[in-house]
């Protein structure tokens, strides 16, 4: 009985070989990742320029400090990371929006603007003022903005093509 079982298993292995030589998953090169990072920074810069120009805001980098959501989180952790921090939470909740690019906060003492472009290309500026220990919305401007195109890099296009080919196999 053991010989018959062994013979059947041997036939199965011979007739149905396992595909042990799988193609390697496609990956993005470090150069491509760096180019993507630079492209994303430039893309967000173009979005912010469009918002500032179209809404006629008087924001320059000498009066206002540019703060991203990551910068805000880092500052929160550096300065204690309290669980209940109205100052941090009132700013952090402003970043929770659907947007093209990344929302950006421009801050100066006791005043701030959160700028972002909605998916329909509407430019939005939320004006905030510091009241006690909480940031409150004192105004909001909206205006149709220009389309800022997000371009895929050649290395990204090649990666996506290889990834599709890999998933079909």
C-alpha positions as CSV (number, residue, x, y, z in Angstrom):
1,X,0.0,0.0,0.0
2,X,2.9,2.4,0.8
3,X,4.5,1.7,-2.6
4,X,1.2,2.5,-4.4
5,X,0.8,5.7,-2.5
6,X,4.4,6.7,-3.1
7,X,4.0,5.9,-6.8
8,X,0.9,8.1,-7.1
9,X,2.6,11.0,-5.3
10,X,5.7,10.6,-7.5
11,X,3.5,10.7,-10.7
12,X,1.7,13.8,-9.4
13,X,5.0,15.7,-8.7
14,X,6.4,14.7,-12.1
15,X,3.2,15.5,-14.1
16,X,2.3,18.7,-12.2
17,X,5.6,20.5,-11.5
18,X,5.4,23.4,-9.0
19,X,6.2,26.7,-10.4
20,X,9.0,27.6,-8.0
21,X,10.6,30.2,-10.2
22,X,8.2,33.1,-9.7
23,X,9.0,36.5,-11.3
24,X,10.2,39.1,-8.8
25,X,7.7,41.7,-7.9
26,X,8.3,45.0,-9.7
27,X,9.7,47.7,-7.5
28,X,10.3,51.4,-7.9
29,X,14.0,52.4,-7.9
30,X,15.3,54.8,-5.3
31,X,15.9,57.4,-8.0
32,X,12.3,57.1,-9.1
33,X,11.1,57.5,-5.5
34,X,13.2,60.6,-5.1
35,X,11.9,62.1,-8.3
36,X,8.3,61.3,-7.2
37,X,9.0,63.1,-3.9
38,X,10.4,66.2,-5.7
39,X,7.4,66.1,-8.1
40,X,4.9,66.0,-5.3
41,X,6.6,68.9,-3.5
42,X,6.6,71.0,-6.7
43,X,2.9,70.0,-7.4
44,X,1.9,71.1,-3.9
45,X,3.8,74.4,-4.3
46,X,2.0,75.1,-7.6
47,X,-1.3,74.4,-5.9
48,X,-0.5,76.8,-3.1
49,X,0.6,79.5,-5.5
50,X,-2.7,79.1,-7.4
51,X,-4.7,79.4,-4.2
52,X,-2.8,82.5,-2.9
53,X,-3.0,84.2,-6.3
54,X,-6.7,83.4,-7.1
55,X,-7.9,84.3,-3.6
56,X,-5.8,87.5,-3.4
57,X,-4.2,86.5,-0.1
58,X,-1.3,88.5,1.3
59,X,0.7,85.5,2.5
60,X,4.4,85.6,2.1
61,X,6.9,83.3,3.8
62,X,8.5,86.1,5.8
63,X,5.3,86.8,7.8
64,X,3.8,83.3,7.9
65,X,5.4,80.0,8.7
66,X,4.4,77.1,6.4
67,X,3.2,74.1,8.4
68,X,2.2,70.7,7.0
69,X,0.1,68.1,8.8
70,X,3.3,66.2,9.6
71,X,5.0,69.3,11.0
72,X,2.0,69.9,13.2
73,X,2.0,66.3,14.5
74,X,5.8,66.5,15.2
75,X,5.4,69.8,17.1
76,X,2.6,68.2,19.1
77,X,4.8,65.3,20.1
78,X,7.8,67.5,20.9
79,X,5.8,69.8,23.1
80,X,4.3,67.1,25.3
81,X,1.9,65.2,23.2
82,X,-0.9,65.7,25.6
83,X,-4.0,63.5,24.9
84,X,-6.3,66.5,25.5
85,X,-4.7,69.5,23.8
86,X,-7.3,71.9,22.4
87,X,-4.7,74.0,20.6
88,X,-3.4,71.0,18.6
89,X,-6.8,69.4,18.1
90,X,-8.4,72.6,16.8
91,X,-5.7,72.9,14.1
92,X,-5.4,69.2,13.4
93,X,-9.2,68.9,12.6
94,X,-8.8,71.5,9.9
95,X,-6.5,69.2,7.9
96,X,-9.2,66.6,7.6
97,X,-10.5,67.6,4.2
98,X,-10.7,66.1,0.7
99,X,-8.1,67.9,-1.4
100,X,-5.8,67.8,-4.4
101,X,-2.3,68.0,-3.0
102,X,-1.8,68.5,0.7
103,X,-3.5,71.1,2.7
104,X,-1.0,73.6,4.1
105,X,-1.3,75.8,7.1
106,X,0.3,79.3,7.1
107,X,0.8,80.5,10.7
108,X,1.9,83.7,12.3
109,X,1.3,84.7,16.0
110,X,-2.4,84.3,16.9
111,X,-3.5,84.0,13.2
112,X,-3.4,81.3,10.6
113,X,-4.7,80.3,7.1
114,X,-5.3,76.7,6.0
115,X,-5.2,76.5,2.2
116,X,-6.3,73.6,0.1
117,X,-7.7,72.8,-3.3
118,X,-10.9,70.7,-3.4
119,X,-11.1,67.8,-5.8
120,X,-13.3,69.9,-8.1
121,X,-10.4,72.5,-8.3
122,X,-12.2,75.0,-5.9
123,X,-9.6,77.0,-4.0
124,X,-10.3,77.3,-0.2
125,X,-8.7,79.4,2.5
126,X,-9.9,78.9,6.0
127,X,-9.0,81.9,8.2
128,X,-8.2,81.0,11.9
129,X,-7.6,83.1,15.0
130,X,-6.2,81.9,18.3
131,X,-8.8,82.4,21.1
132,X,-7.5,81.4,24.5
133,X,-6.1,77.9,23.8
134,X,-8.1,77.0,20.8
135,X,-8.0,78.0,17.1
136,X,-11.4,79.1,15.8
137,X,-12.6,79.7,12.2
138,X,-13.3,83.4,11.6
139,X,-13.7,83.2,7.9
140,X,-13.6,81.0,4.8
141,X,-13.0,82.0,1.2
142,X,-13.8,79.9,-1.8
143,X,-13.2,80.5,-5.5
144,X,-12.9,78.4,-8.6
145,X,-9.2,77.7,-9.2
146,X,-7.0,76.7,-12.1
147,X,-6.4,73.1,-12.9
148,X,-2.9,72.0,-11.7
149,X,-2.0,68.8,-13.6
150,X,-0.4,65.9,-11.7
151,X,1.9,64.2,-14.1
152,X,3.1,60.6,-13.8
153,X,6.8,60.1,-14.2
154,X,8.1,57.8,-16.9
155,X,9.5,55.5,-14.2
156,X,6.1,55.4,-12.5
157,X,4.4,54.5,-15.8
158,X,6.9,51.7,-16.5
159,X,6.4,50.4,-12.9
160,X,2.6,50.4,-13.3
161,X,2.9,48.6,-16.6
162,X,5.2,45.9,-15.1
163,X,2.9,45.6,-12.1
164,X,-0.2,45.0,-14.3
165,X,1.8,42.4,-16.3
166,X,2.9,40.7,-13.1
167,X,-0.7,40.5,-11.7
168,X,-2.0,39.0,-14.9
169,X,0.5,36.1,-14.8
